[in-house]
Amino acid sequence: MANVKISLPEAVFKRIDDISRSMKISRSELITRILVEALGVEADRDPLKYPALISKLYKEGHYRLRSPRYPGRTIKESG
């Protein structure tokens, strides 16, 4: 997936932000959906599988939350 930095008019950005919040999706996903529909192209089936390296590391179990007070200890997650 390619990353693109664009400038948008404030009104357009606010509208995208409002719609993405109401749909409970990210702005990137909303913009991708809009462009895919407008351009008539196929999108990747799982475009946001690993949006960042930290997500991939966390999912694979290589990343653990560390306590800032006790650097040698990990933080237990609730849930």
mmCIF file of the N, C-alpha and C atoms, coordinates in Angstrom:
data_MODEL
# 
_entry.id   MODEL 
# 
loop_
_atom_site.group_PDB 
_atom_site.id 
_atom_site.type_symbol 
_atom_site.label_atom_id 
_atom_site.label_alt_id 
_atom_site.label_comp_id 
_atom_site.label_asym_id 
_atom_site.label_entity_id 
_atom_site.label_seq_id 
_atom_site.pdbx_PDB_ins_code 
_atom_site.Cartn_x 
_atom_site.Cartn_y 
_atom_site.Cartn_z 
_atom_site.occupancy 
_atom_site.B_iso_or_equiv 
_atom_site.pdbx_formal_charge 
_atom_site.auth_seq_id 
_atom_site.auth_comp_id 
_atom_site.auth_asym_id 
_atom_site.auth_atom_id 
_atom_site.pdbx_PDB_model_num 
ATOM 1   N N  . MET A 1 1  ? 0.848   -1.162  0.000   1.00 0.00 ? 1  MET A N  1 
ATOM 2   C CA . MET A 1 1  ? 0.000   0.000   0.000   1.00 0.00 ? 1  MET A CA 1 
ATOM 3   C C  . MET A 1 1  ? 0.897   1.228   0.000   1.00 0.00 ? 1  MET A C  1 
ATOM 4   N N  . ALA A 1 2  ? 0.603   2.166   -0.855  1.00 0.00 ? 2  ALA A N  1 
ATOM 5   C CA . ALA A 1 2  ? 1.381   3.405   -0.962  1.00 0.00 ? 2  ALA A CA 1 
ATOM 6   C C  . ALA A 1 2  ? 0.844   4.451   0.009   1.00 0.00 ? 2  ALA A C  1 
ATOM 7   N N  . ASN A 1 3  ? 1.734   5.280   0.505   1.00 0.00 ? 3  ASN A N  1 
ATOM 8   C CA . ASN A 1 3  ? 1.351   6.407   1.358   1.00 0.00 ? 3  ASN A CA 1 
ATOM 9   C C  . ASN A 1 3  ? 1.411   7.676   0.533   1.00 0.00 ? 3  ASN A C  1 
ATOM 10  N N  . VAL A 1 4  ? 0.387   8.526   0.693   1.00 0.00 ? 4  VAL A N  1 
ATOM 11  C CA . VAL A 1 4  ? 0.309   9.770   -0.061  1.00 0.00 ? 4  VAL A CA 1 
ATOM 12  C C  . VAL A 1 4  ? -0.015  10.899  0.904   1.00 0.00 ? 4  VAL A C  1 
ATOM 13  N N  . LYS A 1 5  ? 0.689   11.991  0.765   1.00 0.00 ? 5  LYS A N  1 
ATOM 14  C CA . LYS A 1 5  ? 0.390   13.176  1.573   1.00 0.00 ? 5  LYS A CA 1 
ATOM 15  C C  . LYS A 1 5  ? -0.239  14.203  0.644   1.00 0.00 ? 5  LYS A C  1 
ATOM 16  N N  . ILE A 1 6  ? -1.455  14.648  0.990   1.00 0.00 ? 6  ILE A N  1 
ATOM 17  C CA . ILE A 1 6  ? -2.152  15.625  0.156   1.00 0.00 ? 6  ILE A CA 1 
ATOM 18  C C  . ILE A 1 6  ? -2.628  16.792  1.016   1.00 0.00 ? 6  ILE A C  1 
ATOM 19  N N  . SER A 1 7  ? -2.883  17.898  0.372   1.00 0.00 ? 7  SER A N  1 
ATOM 20  C CA . SER A 1 7  ? -3.472  19.064  1.032   1.00 0.00 ? 7  SER A CA 1 
ATOM 21  C C  . SER A 1 7  ? -4.918  19.176  0.576   1.00 0.00 ? 7  SER A C  1 
ATOM 22  N N  . LEU A 1 8  ? -5.806  19.397  1.533   1.00 0.00 ? 8  LEU A N  1 
ATOM 23  C CA . LEU A 1 8  ? -7.228  19.515  1.236   1.00 0.00 ? 8  LEU A CA 1 
ATOM 24  C C  . LEU A 1 8  ? -7.759  20.826  1.792   1.00 0.00 ? 8  LEU A C  1 
ATOM 25  N N  . PRO A 1 9  ? -8.776  21.390  1.146   1.00 0.00 ? 9  PRO A N  1 
ATOM 26  C CA . PRO A 1 9  ? -9.437  22.545  1.740   1.00 0.00 ? 9  PRO A CA 1 
ATOM 27  C C  . PRO A 1 9  ? -10.030 22.145  3.097   1.00 0.00 ? 9  PRO A C  1 
ATOM 28  N N  . GLU A 1 10 ? -10.055 23.066  4.020   1.00 0.00 ? 10 GLU A N  1 
ATOM 29  C CA . GLU A 1 10 ? -10.522 22.777  5.383   1.00 0.00 ? 10 GLU A CA 1 
ATOM 30  C C  . GLU A 1 10 ? -11.934 22.197  5.393   1.00 0.00 ? 10 GLU A C  1 
ATOM 31  N N  . ALA A 1 11 ? -12.822 22.729  4.556   1.00 0.00 ? 11 ALA A N  1 
ATOM 32  C CA . ALA A 1 11 ? -14.206 22.244  4.515   1.00 0.00 ? 11 ALA A CA 1 
ATOM 33  C C  . ALA A 1 11 ? -14.273 20.785  4.062   1.00 0.00 ? 11 ALA A C  1 
ATOM 34  N N  . VAL A 1 12 ? -13.453 20.412  3.088   1.00 0.00 ? 12 VAL A N  1 
ATOM 35  C CA . VAL A 1 12 ? -13.417 19.029  2.600   1.00 0.00 ? 12 VAL A CA 1 
ATOM 36  C C  . VAL A 1 12 ? -12.889 18.107  3.696   1.00 0.00 ? 12 VAL A C  1 
ATOM 37  N N  . PHE A 1 13 ? -11.812 18.528  4.357   1.00 0.00 ? 13 PHE A N  1 
ATOM 38  C CA . PHE A 1 13 ? -11.241 17.725  5.431   1.00 0.00 ? 13 PHE A CA 1 
ATOM 39  C C  . PHE A 1 13 ? -12.262 17.506  6.550   1.00 0.00 ? 13 PHE A C  1 
ATOM 40  N N  . LYS A 1 14 ? -12.973 18.567  6.928   1.00 0.00 ? 14 LYS A N  1 
ATOM 41  C CA . LYS A 1 14 ? -13.965 18.447  7.998   1.00 0.00 ? 14 LYS A CA 1 
ATOM 42  C C  . LYS A 1 14 ? -15.070 17.481  7.600   1.00 0.00 ? 14 LYS A C  1 
ATOM 43  N N  . ARG A 1 15 ? -15.507 17.554  6.355   1.00 0.00 ? 15 ARG A N  1 
ATOM 44  C CA . ARG A 1 15 ? -16.570 16.650  5.874   1.00 0.00 ? 15 ARG A CA 1 
ATOM 45  C C  . ARG A 1 15 ? -16.092 15.201  5.900   1.00 0.00 ? 15 ARG A C  1 
ATOM 46  N N  . ILE A 1 16 ? -14.868 14.954  5.439   1.00 0.00 ? 16 ILE A N  1 
ATOM 47  C CA . ILE A 1 16 ? -14.295 13.605  5.462   1.00 0.00 ? 16 ILE A CA 1 
ATOM 48  C C  . ILE A 1 16 ? -14.184 13.112  6.899   1.00 0.00 ? 16 ILE A C  1 
ATOM 49  N N  . ASP A 1 17 ? -13.738 13.979  7.788   1.00 0.00 ? 17 ASP A N  1 
ATOM 50  C CA . ASP A 1 17 ? -13.593 13.619  9.197   1.00 0.00 ? 17 ASP A CA 1 
ATOM 51  C C  . ASP A 1 17 ? -14.950 13.264  9.809   1.00 0.00 ? 17 ASP A C  1 
ATOM 52  N N  . ASP A 1 18 ? -15.967 14.070  9.541   1.00 0.00 ? 18 ASP A N  1 
ATOM 53  C CA . ASP A 1 18 ? -17.308 13.817  10.079  1.00 0.00 ? 18 ASP A CA 1 
ATOM 54  C C  . ASP A 1 18 ? -17.882 12.495  9.565   1.00 0.00 ? 18 ASP A C  1 
ATOM 55  N N  . ILE A 1 19 ? -17.750 12.261  8.268   1.00 0.00 ? 19 ILE A N  1 
ATOM 56  C CA . ILE A 1 19 ? -18.289 11.033  7.676   1.00 0.00 ? 19 ILE A CA 1 
ATOM 57  C C  . ILE A 1 19 ? -17.553 9.808   8.213   1.00 0.00 ? 19 ILE A C  1 
ATOM 58  N N  . SER A 1 20 ? -16.225 9.885   8.288   1.00 0.00 ? 20 SER A N  1 
ATOM 59  C CA . SER A 1 20 ? -15.462 8.726   8.771   1.00 0.00 ? 20 SER A CA 1 
ATOM 60  C C  . SER A 1 20 ? -15.810 8.408   10.224  1.00 0.00 ? 20 SER A C  1 
ATOM 61  N N  . ARG A 1 21 ? -16.027 9.429   11.033  1.00 0.00 ? 21 ARG A N  1 
ATOM 62  C CA . ARG A 1 21 ? -16.430 9.189   12.432  1.00 0.00 ? 21 ARG A CA 1 
ATOM 63  C C  . ARG A 1 21 ? -17.803 8.543   12.504  1.00 0.00 ? 21 ARG A C  1 
ATOM 64  N N  . SER A 1 22 ? -18.739 9.025   11.696  1.00 0.00 ? 22 SER A N  1 
ATOM 65  C CA . SER A 1 22 ? -20.087 8.456   11.730  1.00 0.00 ? 22 SER A CA 1 
ATOM 66  C C  . SER A 1 22 ? -20.100 7.008   11.237  1.00 0.00 ? 22 SER A C  1 
ATOM 67  N N  . MET A 1 23 ? -19.198 6.674   10.311  1.00 0.00 ? 23 MET A N  1 
ATOM 68  C CA . MET A 1 23 ? -19.099 5.302   9.799   1.00 0.00 ? 23 MET A CA 1 
ATOM 69  C C  . MET A 1 23 ? -18.178 4.432   10.654  1.00 0.00 ? 23 MET A C  1 
ATOM 70  N N  . LYS A 1 24 ? -17.484 5.055   11.608  1.00 0.00 ? 24 LYS A N  1 
ATOM 71  C CA . LYS A 1 24 ? -16.536 4.374   12.492  1.00 0.00 ? 24 LYS A CA 1 
ATOM 72  C C  . LYS A 1 24 ? -15.426 3.671   11.709  1.00 0.00 ? 24 LYS A C  1 
ATOM 73  N N  . ILE A 1 25 ? -14.886 4.406   10.721  1.00 0.00 ? 25 ILE A N  1 
ATOM 74  C CA . ILE A 1 25 ? -13.738 3.931   9.956   1.00 0.00 ? 25 ILE A CA 1 
ATOM 75  C C  . ILE A 1 25 ? -12.709 5.059   9.915   1.00 0.00 ? 25 ILE A C  1 
ATOM 76  N N  . SER A 1 26 ? -11.496 4.732   9.521   1.00 0.00 ? 26 SER A N  1 
ATOM 77  C CA . SER A 1 26 ? -10.456 5.761   9.448   1.00 0.00 ? 26 SER A CA 1 
ATOM 78  C C  . SER A 1 26 ? -10.683 6.663   8.234   1.00 0.00 ? 26 SER A C  1 
ATOM 79  N N  . ARG A 1 27 ? -10.095 7.842   8.291   1.00 0.00 ? 27 ARG A N  1 
ATOM 80  C CA . ARG A 1 27 ? -10.168 8.745   7.135   1.00 0.00 ? 27 ARG A CA 1 
ATOM 81  C C  . ARG A 1 27 ? -9.531  8.090   5.919   1.00 0.00 ? 27 ARG A C  1 
ATOM 82  N N  . SER A 1 28 ? -8.425  7.393   6.126   1.00 0.00 ? 28 SER A N  1 
ATOM 83  C CA . SER A 1 28 ? -7.744  6.729   5.011   1.00 0.00 ? 28 SER A CA 1 
ATOM 84  C C  . SER A 1 28 ? -8.648  5.708   4.337   1.00 0.00 ? 28 SER A C  1 
ATOM 85  N N  . GLU A 1 29 ? -9.358  4.926   5.141   1.00 0.00 ? 29 GLU A N  1 
ATOM 86  C CA . GLU A 1 29 ? -10.251 3.926   4.567   1.00 0.00 ? 29 GLU A CA 1 
ATOM 87  C C  . GLU A 1 29 ? -11.391 4.587   3.804   1.00 0.00 ? 29 GLU A C  1 
ATOM 88  N N  . LEU A 1 30 ? -11.951 5.661   4.350   1.00 0.00 ? 30 LEU A N  1 
ATOM 89  C CA . LEU A 1 30 ? -13.028 6.376   3.662   1.00 0.00 ? 30 LEU A CA 1 
ATOM 90  C C  . LEU A 1 30 ? -12.547 6.935   2.330   1.00 0.00 ? 30 LEU A C  1 
ATOM 91  N N  . ILE A 1 31 ? -11.404 7.600   2.335   1.00 0.00 ? 31 ILE A N  1 
ATOM 92  C CA . ILE A 1 31 ? -10.865 8.175   1.100   1.00 0.00 ? 31 ILE A CA 1 
ATOM 93  C C  . ILE A 1 31 ? -10.566 7.074   0.089   1.00 0.00 ? 31 ILE A C  1 
ATOM 94  N N  . THR A 1 32 ? -10.041 5.942   0.558   1.00 0.00 ? 32 THR A N  1 
ATOM 95  C CA . THR A 1 32 ? -9.774  4.815   -0.339  1.00 0.00 ? 32 THR A CA 1 
ATOM 96  C C  . THR A 1 32 ? -11.063 4.317   -0.969  1.00 0.00 ? 32 THR A C  1 
ATOM 97  N N  . ARG A 1 33 ? -12.104 4.156   -0.166  1.00 0.00 ? 33 ARG A N  1 
ATOM 98  C CA . ARG A 1 33 ? -13.395 3.687   -0.700  1.00 0.00 ? 33 ARG A CA 1 
ATOM 99  C C  . ARG A 1 33 ? -13.946 4.660   -1.745  1.00 0.00 ? 33 ARG A C  1 
ATOM 100 N N  . ILE A 1 34 ? -13.862 5.950   -1.452  1.00 0.00 ? 34 ILE A N  1 
ATOM 101 C CA . ILE A 1 34 ? -14.364 6.964   -2.385  1.00 0.00 ? 34 ILE A CA 1 
ATOM 102 C C  . ILE A 1 34 ? -13.597 6.905   -3.703  1.00 0.00 ? 34 ILE A C  1 
ATOM 103 N N  . LEU A 1 35 ? -12.267 6.832   -3.623  1.00 0.00 ? 35 LEU A N  1 
ATOM 104 C CA . LEU A 1 35 ? -11.455 6.801   -4.842  1.00 0.00 ? 35 LEU A CA 1 
ATOM 105 C C  . LEU A 1 35 ? -11.650 5.514   -5.630  1.00 0.00 ? 35 LEU A C  1 
ATOM 106 N N  . VAL A 1 36 ? -11.765 4.383   -4.950  1.00 0.00 ? 36 VAL A N  1 
ATOM 107 C CA . VAL A 1 36 ? -11.992 3.106   -5.636  1.00 0.00 ? 36 VAL A CA 1 
ATOM 108 C C  . VAL A 1 36 ? -13.296 3.167   -6.416  1.00 0.00 ? 36 VAL A C  1 
ATOM 109 N N  . GLU A 1 37 ? -14.341 3.701   -5.782  1.00 0.00 ? 37 GLU A N  1 
ATOM 110 C CA . GLU A 1 37 ? -15.632 3.806   -6.466  1.00 0.00 ? 37 GLU A CA 1 
ATOM 111 C C  . GLU A 1 37 ? -15.574 4.802   -7.624  1.00 0.00 ? 37 GLU A C  1 
ATOM 112 N N  . ALA A 1 38 ? -14.959 5.955   -7.400  1.00 0.00 ? 38 ALA A N  1 
ATOM 113 C CA . ALA A 1 38 ? -14.907 6.991   -8.434  1.00 0.00 ? 38 ALA A CA 1 
ATOM 114 C C  . ALA A 1 38 ? -14.055 6.579   -9.624  1.00 0.00 ? 38 ALA A C  1 
ATOM 115 N N  . LEU A 1 39 ? -12.956 5.885   -9.362  1.00 0.00 ? 39 LEU A N  1 
ATOM 116 C CA . LEU A 1 39 ? -12.034 5.507   -10.435 1.00 0.00 ? 39 LEU A CA 1 
ATOM 117 C C  . LEU A 1 39 ? -12.344 4.147   -11.036 1.00 0.00 ? 39 LEU A C  1 
ATOM 118 N N  . GLY A 1 40 ? -13.182 3.374   -10.361 1.00 0.00 ? 40 GLY A N  1 
ATOM 119 C CA . GLY A 1 40 ? -13.547 2.061   -10.872 1.00 0.00 ? 40 GLY A CA 1 
ATOM 120 C C  . GLY A 1 40 ? -12.391 1.079   -10.885 1.00 0.00 ? 40 GLY A C  1 
ATOM 121 N N  . VAL A 1 41 ? -11.550 1.141   -9.877  1.00 0.00 ? 41 VAL A N  1 
ATOM 122 C CA . VAL A 1 41 ? -10.418 0.213   -9.794  1.00 0.00 ? 41 VAL A CA 1 
ATOM 123 C C  . VAL A 1 41 ? -10.637 -0.756  -8.643  1.00 0.00 ? 41 VAL A C  1 
ATOM 124 N N  . GLU A 1 42 ? -9.948  -1.893  -8.716  1.00 0.00 ? 42 GLU A N  1 
ATOM 125 C CA . GLU A 1 42 ? -10.009 -2.883  -7.650  1.00 0.00 ? 42 GLU A CA 1 
ATOM 126 C C  . GLU A 1 42 ? -9.044  -2.506  -6.541  1.00 0.00 ? 42 GLU A C  1 
ATOM 127 N N  . ALA A 1 43 ? -9.497  -2.599  -5.311  1.00 0.00 ? 43 ALA A N  1 
ATOM 128 C CA . ALA A 1 43 ? -8.629  -2.339  -4.156  1.00 0.00 ? 43 ALA A CA 1 
ATOM 129 C C  . ALA A 1 43 ? -8.111  -3.664  -3.624  1.00 0.00 ? 43 ALA A C  1 
ATOM 130 N N  . ASP A 1 44 ? -7.033  -3.608  -2.865  1.00 0.00 ? 44 ASP A N  1 
ATOM 131 C CA . ASP A 1 44 ? -6.529  -4.803  -2.199  1.00 0.00 ? 44 ASP A CA 1 
ATOM 132 C C  . ASP A 1 44 ? -7.624  -5.348  -1.302  1.00 0.00 ? 44 ASP A C  1 
ATOM 133 N N  . ARG A 1 45 ? -7.661  -6.661  -1.176  1.00 0.00 ? 45 ARG A N  1 
ATOM 134 C CA . ARG A 1 45 ? -8.686  -7.284  -0.341  1.00 0.00 ? 45 ARG A CA 1 
ATOM 135 C C  . ARG A 1 45 ? -8.529  -6.929  1.137   1.00 0.00 ? 45 ARG A C  1 
ATOM 136 N N  . ASP A 1 46 ? -7.304  -6.803  1.593   1.00 0.00 ? 46 ASP A N  1 
ATOM 137 C CA . ASP A 1 46 ? -7.040  -6.488  2.999   1.00 0.00 ? 46 ASP A CA 1 
ATOM 138 C C  . ASP A 1 46 ? -6.036  -5.349  3.064   1.00 0.00 ? 46 ASP A C  1 
ATOM 139 N N  . PRO A 1 47 ? -6.431  -4.136  2.652   1.00 0.00 ? 47 PRO A N  1 
ATOM 140 C CA . PRO A 1 47 ? -5.466  -3.049  2.512   1.00 0.00 ? 47 PRO A CA 1 
ATOM 141 C C  . PRO A 1 47 ? -4.857  -2.562  3.817   1.00 0.00 ? 47 PRO A C  1 
ATOM 142 N N  . LEU A 1 48 ? -5.557  -2.739  4.918   1.00 0.00 ? 48 LEU A N  1 
ATOM 143 C CA . LEU A 1 48 ? -5.051  -2.208  6.180   1.00 0.00 ? 48 LEU A CA 1 
ATOM 144 C C  . LEU A 1 48 ? -4.647  -3.328  7.139   1.00 0.00 ? 48 LEU A C  1 
ATOM 145 N N  . LYS A 1 49 ? -4.128  -4.435  6.586   1.00 0.00 ? 49 LYS A N  1 
ATOM 146 C CA . LYS A 1 49 ? -3.755  -5.568  7.423   1.00 0.00 ? 49 LYS A CA 1 
ATOM 147 C C  . LYS A 1 49 ? -2.744  -5.166  8.482   1.00 0.00 ? 49 LYS A C  1 
ATOM 148 N N  . TYR A 1 50 ? -1.691  -4.495  8.095   1.00 0.00 ? 50 TYR A N  1 
ATOM 149 C CA . TYR A 1 50 ? -0.691  -4.002  9.035   1.00 0.00 ? 50 TYR A CA 1 
ATOM 150 C C  . TYR A 1 50 ? -0.449  -2.522  8.740   1.00 0.00 ? 50 TYR A C  1 
ATOM 151 N N  . PRO A 1 51 ? -1.263  -1.631  9.304   1.00 0.00 ? 51 PRO A N  1 
ATOM 152 C CA . PRO A 1 51 ? -1.093  -0.217  8.997   1.00 0.00 ? 51 PRO A CA 1 
ATOM 153 C C  . PRO A 1 51 ? 0.217   0.362   9.490   1.00 0.00 ? 51 PRO A C  1 
ATOM 154 N N  . ALA A 1 52 ? 0.850   -0.292  10.442  1.00 0.00 ? 52 ALA A N  1 
ATOM 155 C CA . ALA A 1 52 ? 2.133   0.190   10.941  1.00 0.00 ? 52 ALA A CA 1 
ATOM 156 C C  . ALA A 1 52 ? 2.929   -1.005  11.450  1.00 0.00 ? 52 ALA A C  1 
ATOM 157 N N  . LEU A 1 53 ? 4.223   -0.854  11.475  1.00 0.00 ? 53 LEU A N  1 
ATOM 158 C CA . LEU A 1 53 ? 5.090   -1.930  11.942  1.00 0.00 ? 53 LEU A CA 1 
ATOM 159 C C  . LEU A 1 53 ? 4.745   -2.334  13.369  1.00 0.00 ? 53 LEU A C  1 
ATOM 160 N N  . ILE A 1 54 ? 4.411   -1.376  14.212  1.00 0.00 ? 54 ILE A N  1 
ATOM 161 C CA . ILE A 1 54 ? 4.099   -1.685  15.607  1.00 0.00 ? 54 ILE A CA 1 
ATOM 162 C C  . ILE A 1 54 ? 2.911   -2.634  15.696  1.00 0.00 ? 54 ILE A C  1 
ATOM 163 N N  . SER A 1 55 ? 1.918   -2.480  14.805  1.00 0.00 ? 55 SER A N  1 
ATOM 164 C CA . SER A 1 55 ? 0.759   -3.371  14.798  1.00 0.00 ? 55 SER A CA 1 
ATOM 165 C C  . SER A 1 55 ? 1.170   -4.787  14.437  1.00 0.00 ? 55 SER A C  1 
ATOM 166 N N  . LYS A 1 56 ? 2.047   -4.916  13.464  1.00 0.00 ? 56 LYS A N  1 
ATOM 167 C CA . LYS A 1 56 ? 2.515   -6.234  13.048  1.00 0.00 ? 56 LYS A CA 1 
ATOM 168 C C  . LYS A 1 56 ? 3.292   -6.904  14.177  1.00 0.00 ? 56 LYS A C  1 
ATOM 169 N N  . LEU A 1 57 ? 4.180   -6.164  14.808  1.00 0.00 ? 57 LEU A N  1 
ATOM 170 C CA . LEU A 1 57 ? 4.958   -6.725  15.914  1.00 0.00 ? 57 LEU A CA 1 
ATOM 171 C C  . LEU A 1 57 ? 4.050   -7.137  17.068  1.00 0.00 ? 57 LEU A C  1 
ATOM 172 N N  . TYR A 1 58 ? 3.081   -6.305  17.386  1.00 0.00 ? 58 TYR A N  1 
ATOM 173 C CA . TYR A 1 58 ? 2.165   -6.604  18.478  1.00 0.00 ? 58 TYR A CA 1 
ATOM 174 C C  . TYR A 1 58 ? 1.350   -7.852  18.168  1.00 0.00 ? 58 TYR A C  1 
ATOM 175 N N  . LYS A 1 59 ? 0.832   -7.945  16.945  1.00 0.00 ? 59 LYS A N  1 
ATOM 176 C CA . LYS A 1 59 ? 0.003   -9.082  16.554  1.00 0.00 ? 59 LYS A CA 1 
ATOM 177 C C  . LYS A 1 59 ? 0.790   -10.384 16.597  1.00 0.00 ? 59 LYS A C  1 
ATOM 178 N N  . GLU A 1 60 ? 2.057   -10.335 16.205  1.00 0.00 ? 60 GLU A N  1 
ATOM 179 C CA . GLU A 1 60 ? 2.885   -11.536 16.193  1.00 0.00 ? 60 GLU A CA 1 
ATOM 180 C C  . GLU A 1 60 ? 3.477   -11.854 17.563  1.00 0.00 ? 60 GLU A C  1 
ATOM 181 N N  . GLY A 1 61 ? 3.226   -11.013 18.547  1.00 0.00 ? 61 GLY A N  1 
ATOM 182 C CA . GLY A 1 61 ? 3.687   -11.284 19.894  1.00 0.00 ? 61 GLY A CA 1 
ATOM 183 C C  . GLY A 1 61 ? 5.109   -10.853 20.192  1.00 0.00 ? 61 GLY A C  1 
ATOM 184 N N  . HIS A 1 62 ? 5.720   -10.066 19.304  1.00 0.00 ? 62 HIS A N  1 
ATOM 185 C CA . HIS A 1 62 ? 7.092   -9.610  19.516  1.00 0.00 ? 62 HIS A CA 1 
ATOM 186 C C  . HIS A 1 62 ? 7.151   -8.283  20.258  1.00 0.00 ? 62 HIS A C  1 
ATOM 187 N N  . TYR A 1 63 ? 6.020   -7.715  20.541  1.00 0.00 ? 63 TYR A N  1 
ATOM 188 C CA . TYR A 1 63 ? 5.966   -6.398  21.173  1.00 0.00 ? 63 TYR A CA 1 
ATOM 189 C C  . TYR A 1 63 ? 5.177   -6.513  22.465  1.00 0.00 ? 63 TYR A C  1 
ATOM 190 N N  . ARG A 1 64 ? 5.726   -6.027  23.519  1.00 0.00 ? 64 ARG A N  1 
ATOM 191 C CA . ARG A 1 64 ? 5.033   -6.036  24.803  1.00 0.00 ? 64 ARG A CA 1 
ATOM 192 C C  . ARG A 1 64 ? 5.100   -4.636  25.402  1.00 0.00 ? 64 ARG A C  1 
ATOM 193 N N  . LEU A 1 65 ? 4.045   -4.265  26.099  1.00 0.00 ? 65 LEU A N  1 
ATOM 194 C CA . LEU A 1 65 ? 4.024   -2.960  26.747  1.00 0.00 ? 65 LEU A CA 1 
ATOM 195 C C  . LEU A 1 65 ? 4.994   -2.967  27.919  1.00 0.00 ? 65 LEU A C  1 
ATOM 196 N N  . ARG A 1 66 ? 5.809   -1.953  28.013  1.00 0.00 ? 66 ARG A N  1 
ATOM 197 C CA . ARG A 1 66 ? 6.797   -1.845  29.088  1.00 0.00 ? 66 ARG A CA 1 
ATOM 198 C C  . ARG A 1 66 ? 6.363   -0.792  30.094  1.00 0.00 ? 66 ARG A C  1 
ATOM 199 N N  . SER A 1 67 ? 6.652   -1.053  31.343  1.00 0.00 ? 67 SER A N  1 
ATOM 200 C CA . SER A 1 67 ? 6.355   -0.103  32.404  1.00 0.00 ? 67 SER A CA 1 
ATOM 201 C C  . SER A 1 67 ? 7.411   0.991   32.408  1.00 0.00 ? 67 SER A C  1 
ATOM 202 N N  . PRO A 1 68 ? 7.018   2.273   32.352  1.00 0.00 ? 68 PRO A N  1 
ATOM 203 C CA . PRO A 1 68 ? 8.012   3.345   32.386  1.00 0.00 ? 68 PRO A CA 1 
ATOM 204 C C  . PRO A 1 68 ? 8.708   3.434   33.746  1.00 0.00 ? 68 PRO A C  1 
ATOM 205 N N  . ARG A 1 69 ? 8.017   3.015   34.790  1.00 0.00 ? 69 ARG A N  1 
ATOM 206 C CA . ARG A 1 69 ? 8.592   3.076   36.131  1.00 0.00 ? 69 ARG A CA 1 
ATOM 207 C C  . ARG A 1 69 ? 9.539   1.903   36.385  1.00 0.00 ? 69 ARG A C  1 
ATOM 208 N N  . TYR A 1 70 ? 9.187   0.739   35.868  1.00 0.00 ? 70 TYR A N  1 
ATOM 209 C CA . TYR A 1 70 ? 9.990   -0.469  36.071  1.00 0.00 ? 70 TYR A CA 1 
ATOM 210 C C  . TYR A 1 70 ? 10.365  -1.047  34.707  1.00 0.00 ? 70 TYR A C  1 
ATOM 211 N N  . PRO A 1 71 ? 11.462  -0.603  34.105  1.00 0.00 ? 71 PRO A N  1 
ATOM 212 C CA . PRO A 1 71 ? 11.815  -0.979  32.731  1.00 0.00 ? 71 PRO A CA 1 
ATOM 213 C C  . PRO A 1 71 ? 11.920  -2.482  32.473  1.00 0.00 ? 71 PRO A C  1 
ATOM 214 N N  . GLY A 1 72 ? 12.222  -3.269  33.471  1.00 0.00 ? 72 GLY A N  1 
ATOM 215 C CA . GLY A 1 72 ? 12.362  -4.709  33.260  1.00 0.00 ? 72 GLY A CA 1 
ATOM 216 C C  . GLY A 1 72 ? 11.055  -5.464  33.276  1.00 0.00 ? 72 GLY A C  1 
ATOM 217 N N  . ARG A 1 73 ? 9.971   -4.801  33.590  1.00 0.00 ? 73 ARG A N  1 
ATOM 218 C CA . ARG A 1 73 ? 8.670   -5.469  33.710  1.00 0.00 ? 73 ARG A CA 1 
ATOM 219 C C  . ARG A 1 73 ? 7.755   -5.114  32.538  1.00 0.00 ? 73 ARG A C  1 
ATOM 220 N N  . THR A 1 74 ? 6.893   -6.040  32.208  1.00 0.00 ? 74 THR A N  1 
ATOM 221 C CA . THR A 1 74 ? 5.883   -5.754  31.189  1.00 0.00 ? 74 THR A CA 1 
ATOM 222 C C  . THR A 1 74 ? 4.567   -5.432  31.883  1.00 0.00 ? 74 THR A C  1 
ATOM 223 N N  . ILE A 1 75 ? 3.712   -4.718  31.192  1.00 0.00 ? 75 ILE A N  1 
ATOM 224 C CA . ILE A 1 75 ? 2.410   -4.335  31.726  1.00 0.00 ? 75 ILE A CA 1 
ATOM 225 C C  . ILE A 1 75 ? 1.400   -5.386  31.308  1.00 0.00 ? 75 ILE A C  1 
ATOM 226 N N  . LYS A 1 76 ? 0.656   -5.909  32.261  1.00 0.00 ? 76 LYS A N  1 
ATOM 227 C CA . LYS A 1 76 ? -0.376  -6.892  31.942  1.00 0.00 ? 76 LYS A CA 1 
ATOM 228 C C  . LYS A 1 76 ? -1.571  -6.160  31.355  1.00 0.00 ? 76 LYS A C  1 
ATOM 229 N N  . GLU A 1 77 ? -2.103  -6.718  30.281  1.00 0.00 ? 77 GLU A N  1 
ATOM 230 C CA . GLU A 1 77 ? -3.265  -6.109  29.645  1.00 0.00 ? 77 GLU A CA 1 
ATOM 231 C C  . GLU A 1 77 ? -4.532  -6.674  30.254  1.00 0.00 ? 77 GLU A C  1 
ATOM 232 N N  . SER A 1 78 ? -5.536  -5.845  30.411  1.00 0.00 ? 78 SER A N  1 
ATOM 233 C CA . SER A 1 78 ? -6.818  -6.326  30.909  1.00 0.00 ? 78 SER A CA 1 
ATOM 234 C C  . SER A 1 78 ? -7.627  -6.847  29.737  1.00 0.00 ? 78 SER A C  1 
ATOM 235 N N  . GLY A 1 79 ? -8.386  -7.877  29.989  1.00 0.00 ? 79 GLY A N  1 
ATOM 236 C CA . GLY A 1 79 ? -9.241  -8.350  28.916  1.00 0.00 ? 79 GLY A CA 1 
ATOM 237 C C  . GLY A 1 79 ? -9.096  -9.724  28.587  1.00 0.00 ? 79 GLY A C  1 
# 
